[in-house]
Amino acid sequence: KEIADVVDIDFNLTHHIARKTFATTVLLSNNVPMDVVSKLLGHTKLQTTQEHYGEIVKQRLRDEIDRMKDRQ
């Protein structure tokens, strides 16, 4: 929130948004395995992480498939 104020971002930055940004941008976008992401987020069940972030992994798979198609 302090950084948002400094750079004049008029957006309600919450703890939830910070966690989601960390999980998606820092971890999943850098191919950190889902079970590791789950542990870093403090989830007791992998299923919890999959429910919240599984769509991001699916999209990454679609992007990779499209990239392989383009190589042919």
Distance bins in CASP14 RR format, pairs under 12 A and 6 or more apart:
PFRMAT RR
TARGET T0000
AUTHOR 0000-0000-0000
RMODE 2
METHOD distances of the structure
MODEL  1
1 7 0 0 0 0 0 1 0 0 0 0 0
1 9 0 0 0 0 1 0 0 0 0 0 0
1 10 0 0 0 0 0 1 0 0 0 0 0
1 11 0 0 0 0 1 0 0 0 0 0 0
1 12 0 0 0 0 1 0 0 0 0 0 0
1 13 1 0 1 0 0 0 0 0 0 0 0
1 14 0 0 0 0 1 0 0 0 0 0 0
1 15 0 0 0 0 1 0 0 0 0 0 0
1 17 0 0 0 0 0 1 0 0 0 0 0
1 18 0 0 0 0 1 0 0 0 0 0 0
2 9 0 0 0 0 0 1 0 0 0 0 0
2 13 0 0 0 0 1 0 0 0 0 0 0
3 9 1 0 0 1 0 0 0 0 0 0 0
3 11 0 0 0 0 0 1 0 0 0 0 0
3 13 0 0 0 0 1 0 0 0 0 0 0
3 18 0 0 0 0 0 1 0 0 0 0 0
4 10 0 0 0 0 1 0 0 0 0 0 0
4 11 1 0 0 1 0 0 0 0 0 0 0
4 12 0 0 0 0 1 0 0 0 0 0 0
4 13 1 0 1 0 0 0 0 0 0 0 0
4 14 0 0 0 0 0 1 0 0 0 0 0
4 17 0 0 0 0 0 1 0 0 0 0 0
4 18 0 0 0 0 0 1 0 0 0 0 0
5 11 0 0 0 0 0 1 0 0 0 0 0
5 12 0 0 0 0 0 1 0 0 0 0 0
5 13 0 0 0 0 1 0 0 0 0 0 0
6 13 0 0 0 0 0 1 0 0 0 0 0
7 13 0 0 0 0 0 1 0 0 0 0 0
9 17 0 0 0 0 0 1 0 0 0 0 0
11 17 0 0 0 0 1 0 0 0 0 0 0
11 21 0 0 0 0 0 1 0 0 0 0 0
12 18 0 0 0 0 0 1 0 0 0 0 0
13 19 0 0 0 0 0 1 0 0 0 0 0
13 20 0 0 0 0 0 1 0 0 0 0 0
13 21 0 0 0 0 1 0 0 0 0 0 0
14 20 0 0 0 0 1 0 0 0 0 0 0
14 21 0 0 0 0 0 1 0 0 0 0 0
15 21 0 0 0 0 0 1 0 0 0 0 0
15 22 0 0 0 0 0 1 0 0 0 0 0
15 41 0 0 0 0 0 1 0 0 0 0 0
16 22 0 0 0 0 0 1 0 0 0 0 0
16 23 0 0 0 0 0 1 0 0 0 0 0
16 41 0 0 0 0 0 1 0 0 0 0 0
16 52 0 0 0 0 0 1 0 0 0 0 0
17 23 0 0 0 0 0 1 0 0 0 0 0
17 24 0 0 0 0 0 1 0 0 0 0 0
17 25 0 0 0 0 0 1 0 0 0 0 0
18 24 0 0 0 0 0 1 0 0 0 0 0
18 25 0 0 0 0 0 1 0 0 0 0 0
18 26 0 0 0 0 0 1 0 0 0 0 0
18 41 0 0 0 0 0 1 0 0 0 0 0
19 25 0 0 0 0 0 1 0 0 0 0 0
19 26 0 0 0 0 0 1 0 0 0 0 0
19 27 0 0 0 0 0 1 0 0 0 0 0
19 37 0 0 0 0 0 1 0 0 0 0 0
19 40 0 0 0 0 1 0 0 0 0 0 0
19 41 1 0 0 1 0 0 0 0 0 0 0
19 42 0 0 0 0 1 0 0 0 0 0 0
19 43 0 0 0 0 0 1 0 0 0 0 0
19 49 0 0 0 0 0 1 0 0 0 0 0
19 52 0 0 0 0 1 0 0 0 0 0 0
19 53 0 0 0 0 0 1 0 0 0 0 0
20 26 0 0 0 0 0 1 0 0 0 0 0
20 27 0 0 0 0 0 1 0 0 0 0 0
20 28 0 0 0 0 0 1 0 0 0 0 0
20 37 0 0 0 0 0 1 0 0 0 0 0
20 41 0 0 0 0 1 0 0 0 0 0 0
20 49 0 0 0 0 0 1 0 0 0 0 0
20 52 1 0 0 1 0 0 0 0 0 0 0
20 53 0 0 0 0 1 0 0 0 0 0 0
20 55 0 0 0 0 0 1 0 0 0 0 0
20 56 0 0 0 0 1 0 0 0 0 0 0
21 27 0 0 0 0 1 0 0 0 0 0 0
21 28 0 0 0 0 0 1 0 0 0 0 0
21 29 0 0 0 0 0 1 0 0 0 0 0
21 41 0 0 0 0 0 1 0 0 0 0 0
21 53 0 0 0 0 0 1 0 0 0 0 0
21 56 0 0 0 0 0 1 0 0 0 0 0
22 28 0 0 0 0 1 0 0 0 0 0 0
22 29 0 0 0 0 0 1 0 0 0 0 0
22 30 0 0 0 0 0 1 0 0 0 0 0
22 32 0 0 0 0 0 1 0 0 0 0 0
22 37 0 0 0 0 1 0 0 0 0 0 0
22 40 0 0 0 0 1 0 0 0 0 0 0
22 41 1 0 0 1 0 0 0 0 0 0 0
22 42 0 0 0 0 0 1 0 0 0 0 0
22 53 0 0 0 0 0 1 0 0 0 0 0
23 29 0 0 0 0 1 0 0 0 0 0 0
23 30 0 0 0 0 0 1 0 0 0 0 0
23 32 0 0 0 0 1 0 0 0 0 0 0
23 34 0 0 0 0 1 0 0 0 0 0 0
23 36 0 0 0 0 0 1 0 0 0 0 0
23 37 1 0 1 0 0 0 0 0 0 0 0
23 38 0 0 0 0 1 0 0 0 0 0 0
23 39 0 0 0 0 0 1 0 0 0 0 0
23 40 0 0 0 0 1 0 0 0 0 0 0
23 41 1 0 0 1 0 0 0 0 0 0 0
23 42 0 0 0 0 0 1 0 0 0 0 0
23 43 0 0 0 0 0 1 0 0 0 0 0
23 48 0 0 0 0 0 1 0 0 0 0 0
23 49 1 0 0 1 0 0 0 0 0 0 0
23 50 0 0 0 0 0 1 0 0 0 0 0
23 52 1 0 0 1 0 0 0 0 0 0 0
23 53 1 0 1 0 0 0 0 0 0 0 0
23 54 0 0 0 0 0 1 0 0 0 0 0
23 55 0 0 0 0 0 1 0 0 0 0 0
23 56 0 0 0 0 1 0 0 0 0 0 0
23 57 0 0 0 0 0 1 0 0 0 0 0
24 30 0 0 0 0 0 1 0 0 0 0 0
24 32 0 0 0 0 0 1 0 0 0 0 0
24 34 0 0 0 0 0 1 0 0 0 0 0
24 37 0 0 0 0 1 0 0 0 0 0 0
24 41 0 0 0 0 0 1 0 0 0 0 0
24 49 0 0 0 0 0 1 0 0 0 0 0
24 52 0 0 0 0 1 0 0 0 0 0 0
24 53 1 0 0 1 0 0 0 0 0 0 0
24 54 0 0 0 0 0 1 0 0 0 0 0
24 55 0 0 0 0 0 1 0 0 0 0 0
24 56 1 0 1 0 0 0 0 0 0 0 0
24 57 0 0 0 0 1 0 0 0 0 0 0
24 59 0 0 0 0 0 1 0 0 0 0 0
24 60 0 0 0 0 0 1 0 0 0 0 0
25 32 0 0 0 0 0 1 0 0 0 0 0
25 37 0 0 0 0 0 1 0 0 0 0 0
25 53 0 0 0 0 0 1 0 0 0 0 0
25 56 0 0 0 0 1 0 0 0 0 0 0
26 32 1 0 0 1 0 0 0 0 0 0 0
26 36 0 0 0 0 0 1 0 0 0 0 0
26 37 0 0 0 0 1 0 0 0 0 0 0
26 40 0 0 0 0 1 0 0 0 0 0 0
26 41 0 0 0 0 0 1 0 0 0 0 0
27 33 0 0 0 0 1 0 0 0 0 0 0
27 34 0 0 0 0 1 0 0 0 0 0 0
27 35 0 0 0 0 0 1 0 0 0 0 0
27 36 1 0 0 1 0 0 0 0 0 0 0
27 37 1 0 1 0 0 0 0 0 0 0 0
27 38 0 0 0 0 1 0 0 0 0 0 0
27 39 0 0 0 0 0 1 0 0 0 0 0
27 40 1 0 0 1 0 0 0 0 0 0 0
27 41 0 0 0 0 1 0 0 0 0 0 0
27 49 0 0 0 0 0 1 0 0 0 0 0
27 53 0 0 0 0 1 0 0 0 0 0 0
27 56 0 0 0 0 1 0 0 0 0 0 0
27 57 0 0 0 0 0 1 0 0 0 0 0
27 60 0 0 0 0 0 1 0 0 0 0 0
28 34 1 0 0 1 0 0 0 0 0 0 0
28 35 0 0 0 0 0 1 0 0 0 0 0
28 36 0 0 0 0 0 1 0 0 0 0 0
28 37 1 0 0 1 0 0 0 0 0 0 0
28 38 0 0 0 0 0 1 0 0 0 0 0
28 40 0 0 0 0 0 1 0 0 0 0 0
28 41 0 0 0 0 0 1 0 0 0 0 0
28 49 0 0 0 0 1 0 0 0 0 0 0
28 50 0 0 0 0 0 1 0 0 0 0 0
28 52 0 0 0 0 0 1 0 0 0 0 0
28 53 1 0 0 1 0 0 0 0 0 0 0
28 54 0 0 0 0 1 0 0 0 0 0 0
28 55 0 0 0 0 0 1 0 0 0 0 0
28 56 1 0 1 0 0 0 0 0 0 0 0
28 57 1 0 0 1 0 0 0 0 0 0 0
28 58 0 0 0 0 0 1 0 0 0 0 0
28 59 0 0 0 0 1 0 0 0 0 0 0
28 60 1 0 0 1 0 0 0 0 0 0 0
28 61 0 0 0 0 0 1 0 0 0 0 0
29 37 0 0 0 0 0 1 0 0 0 0 0
29 53 0 0 0 0 0 1 0 0 0 0 0
29 56 0 0 0 0 1 0 0 0 0 0 0
29 57 0 0 0 0 0 1 0 0 0 0 0
29 59 0 0 0 0 0 1 0 0 0 0 0
29 60 1 0 0 1 0 0 0 0 0 0 0
29 63 0 0 0 0 0 1 0 0 0 0 0
30 36 0 0 0 0 0 1 0 0 0 0 0
30 37 0 0 0 0 0 1 0 0 0 0 0
30 60 0 0 0 0 0 1 0 0 0 0 0
31 37 0 0 0 0 0 1 0 0 0 0 0
31 56 0 0 0 0 0 1 0 0 0 0 0
31 57 0 0 0 0 0 1 0 0 0 0 0
31 60 0 0 0 0 1 0 0 0 0 0 0
31 61 0 0 0 0 0 1 0 0 0 0 0
31 64 0 0 0 0 0 1 0 0 0 0 0
32 38 0 0 0 0 0 1 0 0 0 0 0
32 39 0 0 0 0 0 1 0 0 0 0 0
32 40 0 0 0 0 1 0 0 0 0 0 0
32 41 0 0 0 0 0 1 0 0 0 0 0
32 49 0 0 0 0 0 1 0 0 0 0 0
32 53 0 0 0 0 0 1 0 0 0 0 0
32 56 0 0 0 0 0 1 0 0 0 0 0
32 57 0 0 0 0 0 1 0 0 0 0 0
32 60 0 0 0 0 0 1 0 0 0 0 0
33 39 0 0 0 0 1 0 0 0 0 0 0
33 40 0 0 0 0 0 1 0 0 0 0 0
33 46 0 0 0 0 0 1 0 0 0 0 0
33 49 0 0 0 0 0 1 0 0 0 0 0
33 50 0 0 0 0 0 1 0 0 0 0 0
33 53 0 0 0 0 0 1 0 0 0 0 0
33 57 0 0 0 0 0 1 0 0 0 0 0
34 40 0 0 0 0 0 1 0 0 0 0 0
34 41 0 0 0 0 0 1 0 0 0 0 0
34 43 0 0 0 0 0 1 0 0 0 0 0
34 45 0 0 0 0 0 1 0 0 0 0 0
34 46 1 0 0 1 0 0 0 0 0 0 0
34 47 0 0 0 0 0 1 0 0 0 0 0
34 48 0 0 0 0 0 1 0 0 0 0 0
34 49 1 0 1 0 0 0 0 0 0 0 0
34 50 1 0 0 1 0 0 0 0 0 0 0
34 51 0 0 0 0 0 1 0 0 0 0 0
34 52 0 0 0 0 0 1 0 0 0 0 0
34 53 1 0 0 1 0 0 0 0 0 0 0
34 54 1 0 0 1 0 0 0 0 0 0 0
34 56 0 0 0 0 1 0 0 0 0 0 0
34 57 1 0 0 1 0 0 0 0 0 0 0
34 58 0 0 0 0 0 1 0 0 0 0 0
34 60 0 0 0 0 0 1 0 0 0 0 0
35 41 0 0 0 0 0 1 0 0 0 0 0
35 42 0 0 0 0 0 1 0 0 0 0 0
35 43 0 0 0 0 1 0 0 0 0 0 0
35 45 0 0 0 0 0 1 0 0 0 0 0
35 46 1 0 1 0 0 0 0 0 0 0 0
35 47 0 0 0 0 0 1 0 0 0 0 0
35 48 0 0 0 0 0 1 0 0 0 0 0
35 49 0 0 0 0 1 0 0 0 0 0 0
35 50 0 0 0 0 1 0 0 0 0 0 0
35 53 0 0 0 0 0 1 0 0 0 0 0
35 57 0 0 0 0 0 1 0 0 0 0 0
36 42 0 0 0 0 0 1 0 0 0 0 0
36 43 0 0 0 0 0 1 0 0 0 0 0
36 46 0 0 0 0 0 1 0 0 0 0 0
36 49 0 0 0 0 1 0 0 0 0 0 0
37 43 0 0 0 0 1 0 0 0 0 0 0
37 46 0 0 0 0 1 0 0 0 0 0 0
37 48 0 0 0 0 0 1 0 0 0 0 0
37 49 1 0 1 0 0 0 0 0 0 0 0
37 50 0 0 0 0 1 0 0 0 0 0 0
37 52 0 0 0 0 1 0 0 0 0 0 0
37 53 1 0 0 1 0 0 0 0 0 0 0
37 54 0 0 0 0 0 1 0 0 0 0 0
37 56 0 0 0 0 1 0 0 0 0 0 0
37 57 0 0 0 0 1 0 0 0 0 0 0
38 44 0 0 0 0 1 0 0 0 0 0 0
38 45 1 0 0 1 0 0 0 0 0 0 0
38 46 1 0 1 0 0 0 0 0 0 0 0
38 47 0 0 0 0 1 0 0 0 0 0 0
38 48 1 0 0 1 0 0 0 0 0 0 0
38 49 1 1 0 0 0 0 0 0 0 0 0
38 50 0 0 0 0 1 0 0 0 0 0 0
38 51 0 0 0 0 0 1 0 0 0 0 0
38 52 0 0 0 0 1 0 0 0 0 0 0
38 53 0 0 0 0 1 0 0 0 0 0 0
38 54 0 0 0 0 0 1 0 0 0 0 0
39 45 0 0 0 0 0 1 0 0 0 0 0
39 46 0 0 0 0 1 0 0 0 0 0 0
39 48 0 0 0 0 0 1 0 0 0 0 0
39 49 0 0 0 0 1 0 0 0 0 0 0
40 49 0 0 0 0 1 0 0 0 0 0 0
40 53 0 0 0 0 0 1 0 0 0 0 0
41 48 0 0 0 0 1 0 0 0 0 0 0
41 49 1 0 0 1 0 0 0 0 0 0 0
41 50 0 0 0 0 0 1 0 0 0 0 0
41 52 0 0 0 0 1 0 0 0 0 0 0
41 53 0 0 0 0 1 0 0 0 0 0 0
42 48 0 0 0 0 1 0 0 0 0 0 0
42 49 0 0 0 0 1 0 0 0 0 0 0
42 52 0 0 0 0 0 1 0 0 0 0 0
43 49 1 0 1 0 0 0 0 0 0 0 0
43 50 0 0 0 0 1 0 0 0 0 0 0
43 51 0 0 0 0 1 0 0 0 0 0 0
43 52 0 0 0 0 1 0 0 0 0 0 0
43 53 0 0 0 0 1 0 0 0 0 0 0
45 51 0 0 0 0 1 0 0 0 0 0 0
45 52 0 0 0 0 0 1 0 0 0 0 0
46 52 0 0 0 0 0 1 0 0 0 0 0
46 53 0 0 0 0 0 1 0 0 0 0 0
46 54 0 0 0 0 0 1 0 0 0 0 0
47 53 0 0 0 0 0 1 0 0 0 0 0
47 54 0 0 0 0 0 1 0 0 0 0 0
48 54 0 0 0 0 0 1 0 0 0 0 0
49 55 0 0 0 0 0 1 0 0 0 0 0
49 56 0 0 0 0 0 1 0 0 0 0 0
49 57 0 0 0 0 1 0 0 0 0 0 0
50 56 0 0 0 0 0 1 0 0 0 0 0
50 57 0 0 0 0 1 0 0 0 0 0 0
50 58 0 0 0 0 0 1 0 0 0 0 0
51 57 0 0 0 0 0 1 0 0 0 0 0
53 59 0 0 0 0 0 1 0 0 0 0 0
53 60 0 0 0 0 0 1 0 0 0 0 0
54 60 0 0 0 0 1 0 0 0 0 0 0
54 61 0 0 0 0 0 1 0 0 0 0 0
55 61 0 0 0 0 0 1 0 0 0 0 0
55 62 0 0 0 0 0 1 0 0 0 0 0
56 62 0 0 0 0 0 1 0 0 0 0 0
56 63 0 0 0 0 0 1 0 0 0 0 0
57 63 0 0 0 0 0 1 0 0 0 0 0
57 64 0 0 0 0 0 1 0 0 0 0 0
58 64 0 0 0 0 0 1 0 0 0 0 0
58 65 0 0 0 0 0 1 0 0 0 0 0
59 65 0 0 0 0 0 1 0 0 0 0 0
59 66 0 0 0 0 0 1 0 0 0 0 0
60 66 0 0 0 0 0 1 0 0 0 0 0
60 67 0 0 0 0 0 1 0 0 0 0 0
61 67 0 0 0 0 0 1 0 0 0 0 0
61 68 0 0 0 0 0 1 0 0 0 0 0
62 68 0 0 0 0 0 1 0 0 0 0 0
62 69 0 0 0 0 0 1 0 0 0 0 0
63 69 0 0 0 0 0 1 0 0 0 0 0
63 70 0 0 0 0 0 1 0 0 0 0 0
64 70 0 0 0 0 0 1 0 0 0 0 0
64 71 0 0 0 0 0 1 0 0 0 0 0
65 71 0 0 0 0 0 1 0 0 0 0 0
65 72 0 0 0 0 0 1 0 0 0 0 0
66 72 0 0 0 0 0 1 0 0 0 0 0
END
